[in-house]
Amino acid sequence: MPFSRELAAELGVPVRATRLDSSPRSRVWRAELPDGRQAIVKQIADEGATGADGDTRYAREVAALRLAARATPAVAPALLAADPGSRAMVLEYLAGTGPPGTGPAGDWLPEFAEALARLHALTGPADAGVLPAWSGPTDADAESFLAFARALDVPVPRGLPGELAGLIARLDPAPHHALLHGDPCPGNDLRTAAGVRFVDFEQASLGNGLIELAYLRIGFPTCWCAMSVADPPLEEAERAYRATWRDLTGTDVPGDLADACAGWLIRGDALVERAHRQSADHLARVPAEDFTWGYITARERLLHRLDVVAGLARGGDRLPALGQLSAALAARLRVRWPELRPLPAHSTRPWW
C-alpha cells in the first residue's frame, strides 16, 4: 500500500490494510489508522504510456473532494490527507446502510437526485478554473450523427444541421459552474446513515448540473450498467432535484432537459467505456457491428436515447427536426434489428 512519509506525518502509519476490488484506473485499500479510525487509501494508476492521464485524474479528484467538503450534510467522503508524489489520497471510510439485495426505485432515486443537486449547488463563478469546464458535444459529434442517419438510409430533415449547431451552442458550459461528478452512476454513490455520498471524482468538472440530471432519463450514459427508470419515480426524482437546487440557490435550474439529453444522444463516445473514448467514431461503427459494454449493446443504448429525445422534443420548438429524425431512426433500428432489447426497466437497483 502506498503510504508515503508525507501521509504518515499527517496520520501516522496504518496498523493494517486490506486490498479492495477497484477499477484498473486505481488501487484501493481499507486501512486502520493508529487512532483506530478506518480509512480508504486510494492511489490513481497510470492509464497511458506517459502517466499524464493519471496525474490529471488525481488532481481532479483531490480538487473536487475539497470543493465537496463545503456541503453540510456531506455529499462525499472527507479527504483526510493527500500526497501528489504517489498520487495517493486517504479518505474517510463510509459504511453503507441496509441489507444486501435491492431497493425500490421510489426509495433510492429521489434521494440520489437530491444529493446530486446538493453537490451541484456547492460551486459558482468564483470557482472557475479550480476544475476543468465540462466538455460538451462538438461539431464533429453532430457530423457523425448525421452520417449515422445517412448510413441507415433515414432522410435527414433540412433544418437539422442548424438545429444541432444551436444545440451545441446552448450546451456551452462557460456560463455554468456547478460541481459535476463526471460519472454519477450506480456504484459511485453510497447510501449511508447520513444520506447519499458520492465517490470517485476522477472526471469531475464545472458545468450545468442539468447534464447529470439527464442521466436519469437518458439511461446513465457513462455507466456500464445502463438502465431505464419509469414514472412515477423518475418524475419524483426530477422534482426533488429542482426543488433542492431552488432551495439552495434561489434560482430555477438553468437550461432545458431536452437539450441535455440530446447532447448525450449525439455523442458516440457515450456508447463505450472510458478507455475507448476518443479512439474512433463509435457511431459510425453501429451500422456494421453491435458492440457490448457491460450487459447492454451499443444499439440498445442508442435505441433508448433515440426514444427519449423523440419524446422530449415532441411539441417543443427548439429540436423539432431532431425529434423527427430520432423517431425515424428508432423505428429503423427496430425493423432492422428486431432482437434489440429495451434497457432493463429497473423498479429496483443492485445494492453496491
C-alpha positions in Angstrom: 0.0 0.0 0.0 1.4 3.4 -1.0 1.7 5.3 2.3 4.4 8.0 1.9 6.3 9.8 4.6 4.0 12.8 4.0 0.9 10.8 4.6 2.4 9.1 7.7 3.4 12.5 9.1 -0.2 13.6 9.0 -2.0 10.5 10.0 0.6 8.0 11.4 1.5 4.6 10.0 -1.6 2.4 9.4 -1.9 -0.6 11.7 -3.2 -2.9 9.0 -4.6 -2.7 5.4 -6.7 -4.9 3.1 -6.7 -4.6 -0.7 -10.2 -3.9 -2.1 -11.6 -4.5 -5.6 -11.4 -1.5 -7.8 -11.3 -0.4 -11.5 -8.0 -0.8 -13.4 -7.6 3.0 -13.1 -7.0 2.9 -9.3 -5.8 0.8 -6.4 -7.8 0.9 -3.2 -7.2 -0.4 0.3 -9.2 -0.3 3.6 -6.8 0.7 6.3 -6.9 1.1 10.1 -5.1 4.3 11.3 -3.2 4.4 14.6 -6.0 6.3 16.3 -8.4 3.4 15.4 -10.2 5.2 12.6 -11.0 3.2 9.5 -9.9 4.9 6.2 -9.8 4.3 2.5 -6.4 4.7 0.7 -6.8 5.3 -3.0 -3.9 5.5 -5.5 -4.6 6.7 -9.0 -2.9 4.4 -11.5 -1.4 5.2 -14.9 -3.6 4.7 -17.9 -1.3 5.9 -20.7 2.3 5.4 -21.6 3.3 8.7 -20.0 1.1 8.5 -16.9 0.0 12.1 -17.5 -3.6 11.0 -17.5 -3.1 9.6 -14.0 -1.8 13.0 -12.8 -4.8 14.7 -14.3 -7.3 12.4 -12.7 -5.6 12.6 -9.3 -5.6 16.4 -9.4 -9.3 16.4 -10.5 -10.4 14.1 -7.7 -8.5 16.0 -5.0 -9.8 19.3 -6.2 -13.4 18.0 -6.3 -13.2 16.5 -2.9 -12.0 19.8 -1.4 -14.9 21.6 -3.1 -17.4 18.9 -2.0 -16.2 19.3 1.6 -18.3 22.6 1.7 -21.5 20.5 2.0 -23.5 20.1 5.2 -24.6 17.4 5.4 -21.7 15.8 3.5 -22.1 14.6 -0.1 -18.7 12.9 -0.4 -16.1 11.3 1.9 -13.8 13.7 3.7 -10.3 14.0 2.3 -8.0 13.2 5.3 -4.7 13.6 3.5 -3.2 13.6 0.0 0.2 13.0 -1.5 0.7 14.2 -5.1 4.0 12.4 -5.4 2.5 9.0 -5.1 -0.9 10.0 -6.4 -2.4 8.7 -3.2 -5.2 10.0 -1.0 -6.6 9.0 2.3 -10.4 9.2 2.6 -13.0 8.9 5.3 -14.3 5.3 5.4 -18.1 5.3 4.7 -20.2 2.4 5.9 -23.3 1.6 3.8 -26.6 1.1 5.4 -29.3 -1.5 4.8 -29.1 -5.2 4.0 -27.6 -6.6 0.8 -30.1 -7.0 -2.1 -32.2 -4.4 -3.9 -34.3 -1.5 -3.0 -37.3 0.1 -4.8 -36.5 2.9 -7.3 -39.0 5.1 -5.4 -36.8 4.8 -2.4 -33.3 5.4 -3.8 -33.8 7.6 -6.9 -35.3 10.8 -5.3 -32.6 10.6 -2.5 -29.9 10.2 -5.2 -31.3 13.2 -7.2 -31.5 15.4 -4.1 -27.9 14.6 -3.2 -26.8 15.3 -6.8 -28.4 18.7 -6.6 -26.7 19.5 -3.3 -23.4 18.5 -4.9 -24.0 20.7 -8.0 -25.0 23.7 -5.9 -21.7 23.9 -4.0 -19.8 25.9 -6.5 -20.2 29.1 -8.5 -18.4 31.6 -10.8 -15.7 32.3 -8.1 -14.6 28.6 -8.5 -13.9 29.0 -12.3 -10.6 27.3 -13.1 -10.4 25.1 -10.0 -11.6 22.2 -12.2 -11.8 22.0 -16.0 -15.0 23.0 -17.7 -17.3 20.2 -18.7 -16.6 19.0 -22.3 -19.8 19.1 -24.4 -20.7 17.7 -27.8 -18.8 19.2 -30.8 -19.4 19.9 -34.4 -17.7 16.5 -35.1 -20.3 14.8 -33.0 -23.1 16.5 -35.0 -21.5 15.4 -38.3 -21.1 11.9 -37.0 -24.8 11.7 -36.0 -25.9 13.0 -39.4 -23.6 10.5 -41.1 -25.1 7.7 -39.0 -28.6 8.6 -40.1 -27.5 8.6 -43.8 -25.8 5.2 -43.3 -29.2 3.8 -42.2 -30.9 5.4 -45.2 -33.0 7.7 -43.0 -33.7 11.1 -44.5 -32.1 14.0 -42.6 -34.6 16.9 -42.2 -33.4 20.0 -43.9 -33.3 22.1 -40.8 -31.4 19.6 -38.6 -27.8 20.8 -39.2 -28.7 24.3 -38.0 -30.7 22.8 -35.1 -27.6 20.8 -34.0 -25.4 23.9 -34.2 -27.8 25.7 -31.9 -27.9 22.7 -29.5 -24.1 22.7 -29.3 -24.1 26.5 -28.6 -26.7 26.1 -25.8 -24.7 23.3 -24.2 -21.6 25.5 -23.9 -20.5 25.1 -20.2 -19.0 28.6 -20.0 -21.9 30.3 -18.2 -22.3 27.4 -15.7 -20.2 26.5 -12.6 -22.0 23.6 -10.9 -19.7 20.9 -9.4 -20.3 17.9 -11.7 -19.3 14.5 -10.5 -18.4 13.3 -14.0 -19.7 9.8 -13.7 -22.7 9.8 -11.3 -23.6 6.1 -11.8 -24.8 3.3 -9.5 -21.6 2.2 -7.8 -20.3 5.7 -7.5 -22.9 6.6 -4.8 -23.2 5.1 -1.4 -26.2 5.2 0.9 -25.1 5.9 4.5 -26.9 6.6 7.7 -26.3 10.3 7.0 -27.6 10.2 3.4 -26.1 9.6 -0.1 -22.5 10.3 -0.6 -20.6 10.2 -4.0 -17.2 8.7 -4.5 -14.7 8.5 -7.4 -14.5 12.1 -8.7 -11.7 11.4 -11.2 -13.8 13.0 -14.0 -15.2 16.0 -12.1 -15.7 19.3 -13.9 -17.7 22.5 -13.7 -20.7 23.0 -15.9 -24.5 22.8 -15.9 -26.0 20.3 -13.4 -28.8 19.5 -15.9 -26.2 17.5 -17.8 -26.1 15.0 -14.9 -29.8 15.2 -14.0 -30.3 14.0 -17.6 -28.7 10.6 -16.6 -32.0 9.5 -15.1 -33.8 9.8 -18.4 -31.1 9.0 -20.9 -30.1 5.8 -19.2 -26.9 6.7 -17.3 -24.7 7.3 -20.4 -21.3 7.0 -18.9 -22.1 3.8 -17.0 -21.7 0.1 -17.8 -25.0 -0.6 -16.1 -27.3 1.3 -18.3 -30.9 1.3 -17.0 -34.3 2.8 -17.6 -36.4 4.2 -14.8 -40.1 4.7 -15.4 -42.5 7.1 -13.9 -43.5 7.9 -11.2 -40.1 7.6 -9.5 -38.4 9.4 -12.4 -40.7 12.5 -12.2 -40.4 12.4 -8.4 -36.6 12.4 -8.6 -36.6 15.3 -11.1 -38.9 17.3 -8.8 -36.6 16.6 -5.9 -33.6 17.8 -7.8 -35.2 21.0 -9.0 -36.7 21.8 -5.5 -33.3 21.2 -3.8 -31.5 23.4 -6.3 -34.1 26.2 -5.9 -33.8 26.0 -2.1 -30.0 26.2 -2.2 -29.5 28.8 -4.9 -32.7 30.8 -5.0 -33.0 30.2 -8.8 -34.6 27.6 -11.1 -32.4 25.0 -12.8 -31.0 26.7 -15.9 -31.3 25.1 -19.3 -33.5 22.6 -21.0 -33.6 18.8 -20.1 -34.3 18.0 -23.8 -31.1 19.8 -24.8 -29.1 17.8 -22.1 -30.5 14.5 -23.3 -29.9 15.4 -27.0 -26.3 16.2 -26.1 -25.8 12.7 -24.8 -27.6 11.2 -27.9 -25.2 12.6 -30.5 -22.0 11.7 -28.7 -20.6 8.4 -30.0 -18.1 8.3 -27.1 -21.1 7.8 -24.7 -21.5 4.3 -26.3 -18.2 2.9 -25.0 -16.3 2.7 -21.7 -13.9 5.4 -20.8 -10.7 3.6 -22.0 -12.1 3.6 -25.6 -13.4 7.1 -25.8 -11.8 9.5 -28.4 -10.3 6.5 -30.2 -12.8 6.2 -33.1 -16.1 7.4 -34.5 -18.2 4.9 -32.5 -21.5 6.0 -34.0 -20.0 5.0 -37.4 -19.4 1.5 -36.1 -23.0 0.9 -35.1 -24.5 0.1 -38.6 -21.8 -2.6 -39.1 -21.4 -4.1 -35.6 -23.2 -4.1 -32.3 -20.5 -3.9 -29.6 -21.2 -4.6 -26.0 -20.4 -2.5 -22.9 -21.4 -4.3 -19.7 -24.5 -6.3 -20.4 -26.1 -3.8 -22.9 -25.2 -3.3 -26.6 -24.4 -0.1 -28.3 -27.6 -0.4 -30.5 -29.7 -1.0 -27.4 -28.2 2.1 -25.6 -28.8 4.2 -28.8 -32.4 3.0 -29.2 -33.2 4.1 -25.7 -31.7 7.5 -26.2 -33.5 8.0 -29.5 -36.8 7.2 -27.9 -36.1 9.6 -25.0 -35.1 12.5 -27.3 -38.0 11.9 -29.7 -40.4 12.1 -26.7 -38.8 15.2 -25.2 -38.6 17.1 -28.5 -42.2 16.4 -29.4 -44.2 19.6 -29.2 -41.2 21.7 -28.5 -39.8 24.5 -30.7 -36.1 24.0 -30.3 -35.5 20.5 -31.6 -38.4 19.5 -33.9 -36.1 18.2 -36.6 -34.0 16.2 -34.2 -37.1 14.8 -32.6 -38.5 13.8 -36.0 -35.2 12.1 -37.0 -34.8 10.4 -33.6 -38.3 8.8 -34.0 -37.5 7.7 -37.6 -34.1 6.2 -36.5 -35.7 4.4 -33.6 -38.2 2.8 -36.0 -35.5 1.9 -38.4 -33.4 0.2 -35.7 -36.4 -1.8 -34.5 -37.1 -3.0 -38.1 -33.5 -3.7 -39.0 -32.6 -5.4 -35.7 -35.8 -6.7 -34.1 -33.8 -8.6 -31.5 -32.8 -5.4 -29.7 -33.9 -5.4 -26.1 -35.1 -2.3 -24.1 -32.8 -1.2 -21.3 -33.7 -3.0 -18.1 -36.7 -1.2 -16.7 -35.4 -1.1 -13.1 -38.0 -0.8 -10.4 -35.1 -1.9 -8.3 -31.4 -1.4 -8.4 -28.4 -3.5 -7.3 -27.1 -2.8 -3.8 -23.5 -1.6 -4.3 
